[in-house]
Amino acid sequence: MLFKIFGNILLDFNPDMVFVENGTDQIFRKENATVIINTKLAQYQKKYLSNKIITLLRFPYIFQELPN
């Protein structure tokens, strides 16, 4: 449900944004018209990133290592 809300925000307002966990680890980042999914995550963090959940954002996405 949370990713569906983020998807609605992205579609309605089109902001660039960063979704972080505990204020440090970037889970994903939206820049321009693409969502960048962090590939450098702990196993428990990856549960946020199933294809089904990512598609709720309704933006094209790529996988890339992001700085934390």
Backbone as CSV, one residue per row, in Angstrom:
resi,resn,N_x,N_y,N_z,CA_x,CA_y,CA_z,C_x,C_y,C_z
1,MET,0.812,-1.195,0.000,0.000,0.000,0.000,0.856,1.260,0.000
2,LEU,1.956,1.246,0.746,2.828,2.410,0.815,3.386,2.774,-0.560
3,PHE,3.793,1.777,-1.339,4.350,2.061,-2.657,3.277,2.565,-3.613
4,LYS,2.048,2.141,-3.418,0.955,2.671,-4.245,0.762,4.160,-3.941
5,ILE,0.849,4.545,-2.685,0.750,5.959,-2.299,1.901,6.749,-2.912
6,PHE,3.128,6.203,-2.815,4.274,6.875,-3.433,4.052,7.023,-4.939
7,GLY,3.534,5.990,-5.573,3.253,6.054,-7.011,2.282,7.169,-7.342
8,ASN,1.246,7.327,-6.525,0.281,8.411,-6.740,0.930,9.778,-6.573
9,ILE,1.771,9.927,-5.566,2.482,11.193,-5.360,3.369,11.501,-6.560
10,LEU,4.094,10.489,-7.028,4.980,10.692,-8.167,4.198,11.102,-9.412
11,LEU,3.061,10.464,-9.642,2.257,10.809,-10.826,1.616,12.186,-10.709
12,ASP,1.122,12.523,-9.544,0.406,13.785,-9.367,1.329,14.997,-9.311
13,PHE,2.477,14.850,-8.659,3.347,16.008,-8.428,4.687,15.920,-9.150
14,ASN,5.055,14.742,-9.615,6.293,14.481,-10.337,7.546,15.008,-9.632
15,PRO,7.672,14.802,-8.320,8.879,15.293,-7.640,10.037,14.310,-7.821
16,ASP,11.242,14.808,-7.723,12.375,13.927,-7.523,12.362,13.608,-6.035
17,MET,12.623,12.369,-5.672,12.547,12.002,-4.267,13.458,10.837,-3.961
18,VAL,13.737,10.653,-2.684,14.538,9.536,-2.199,13.746,8.854,-1.094
19,PHE,13.648,7.537,-1.156,13.010,6.760,-0.101,14.128,6.083,0.674
20,VAL,14.274,6.443,1.948,15.342,5.892,2.774,14.756,5.104,3.932
21,GLU,15.556,4.182,4.432,15.179,3.423,5.616,16.088,3.859,6.749
22,ASN,15.512,4.166,7.875,16.265,4.608,9.058,17.116,5.842,8.780
23,GLY,16.751,6.605,7.784,17.442,7.847,7.489,18.803,7.699,6.848
24,THR,19.220,6.485,6.500,20.556,6.319,5.937,20.580,5.560,4.621
25,ASP,19.944,4.418,4.547,20.036,3.568,3.359,18.983,3.947,2.327
26,GLN,19.442,4.339,1.133,18.506,4.645,0.053,17.912,3.326,-0.464
27,ILE,16.613,3.223,-0.412,15.931,2.061,-0.982,15.706,2.303,-2.469
28,PHE,15.161,3.464,-2.790,15.058,3.875,-4.185,15.124,5.390,-4.263
29,ARG,15.388,5.857,-5.483,15.441,7.288,-5.744,14.773,7.529,-7.089
30,LYS,13.947,8.559,-7.173,13.322,8.936,-8.438,13.999,10.196,-8.948
31,GLU,14.535,10.104,-10.144,15.163,11.244,-10.803,14.564,11.367,-12.186
32,ASN,14.142,12.582,-12.516,13.508,12.847,-13.804,12.329,11.901,-13.969
33,ALA,12.356,11.024,-14.920,11.206,10.140,-15.151,11.536,8.682,-14.868
34,THR,12.580,8.435,-14.077,13.018,7.066,-13.819,13.220,6.836,-12.325
35,VAL,12.810,5.673,-11.865,13.070,5.257,-10.488,14.324,4.384,-10.510
36,ILE,15.261,4.697,-9.632,16.503,3.930,-9.528,16.411,3.087,-8.254
37,ILE,16.444,1.780,-8.419,16.344,0.837,-7.308,17.751,0.481,-6.857
38,ASN,18.019,0.632,-5.570,19.342,0.359,-5.033,19.622,-1.140,-5.027
39,THR,20.772,-1.523,-5.572,21.169,-2.932,-5.576,22.060,-3.283,-4.387
40,LYS,22.491,-2.274,-3.636,23.381,-2.513,-2.492,22.573,-2.405,-1.196
41,LEU,21.811,-3.453,-0.919,20.943,-3.478,0.252,21.144,-4.765,1.028
42,ALA,20.826,-4.709,2.295,20.835,-5.915,3.123,19.654,-6.806,2.717
43,GLN,19.751,-8.067,3.044,18.710,-9.027,2.656,17.329,-8.605,3.145
44,TYR,17.227,-8.130,4.389,15.916,-7.746,4.911,15.358,-6.507,4.208
45,GLN,16.224,-5.659,3.646,15.752,-4.478,2.930,15.193,-4.839,1.559
46,LYS,15.687,-5.893,0.982,15.259,-6.293,-0.363,13.803,-6.730,-0.398
47,LYS,13.219,-7.017,0.764,11.808,-7.435,0.790,10.902,-6.320,0.270
48,TYR,11.369,-5.078,0.322,10.592,-3.953,-0.182,10.525,-3.918,-1.703
49,LEU,11.361,-4.701,-2.350,11.614,-4.463,-3.761,11.230,-5.598,-4.698
50,SER,10.159,-6.292,-4.427,9.688,-7.289,-5.387,9.176,-6.546,-6.626
51,ASN,9.170,-7.222,-7.764,8.682,-6.578,-8.992,7.250,-6.083,-8.834
52,LYS,6.443,-6.836,-8.125,5.050,-6.437,-7.914,4.973,-5.108,-7.161
53,ILE,5.803,-4.952,-6.142,5.802,-3.713,-5.359,6.373,-2.552,-6.166
54,ILE,7.465,-2.789,-6.875,8.083,-1.728,-7.662,7.133,-1.199,-8.730
55,THR,6.370,-2.072,-9.355,5.454,-1.615,-10.412,4.339,-0.721,-9.867
56,LEU,4.083,-0.763,-8.559,3.083,0.136,-7.974,3.502,1.602,-8.086
57,LEU,4.796,1.855,-8.272,5.277,3.226,-8.439,4.878,3.798,-9.804
58,ARG,4.594,2.924,-10.758,4.108,3.291,-12.100,5.064,4.195,-12.873
59,PHE,6.345,3.947,-12.707,7.382,4.649,-13.460,8.378,3.624,-13.975
60,PRO,9.050,3.919,-15.087,10.139,3.026,-15.512,11.200,2.979,-14.425
61,TYR,11.861,1.843,-14.289,12.871,1.724,-13.247,14.093,0.975,-13.753
62,ILE,15.208,1.273,-13.103,16.462,0.585,-13.368,17.064,0.189,-12.027
63,PHE,18.002,-0.737,-12.073,18.715,-1.164,-10.869,20.127,-0.598,-10.925
64,GLN,20.547,-0.003,-9.815,21.868,0.614,-9.760,22.299,0.702,-8.298
65,GLU,23.595,0.602,-8.052,24.094,0.783,-6.695,24.029,2.268,-6.333
66,LEU,23.385,2.571,-5.224,23.252,3.945,-4.770,24.068,4.153,-3.504
67,PRO,24.624,5.351,-3.331,25.382,5.621,-2.100,24.453,5.697,-0.904
68,ASN,24.976,5.333,0.241,24.187,5.400,1.478,24.759,6.445,2.407
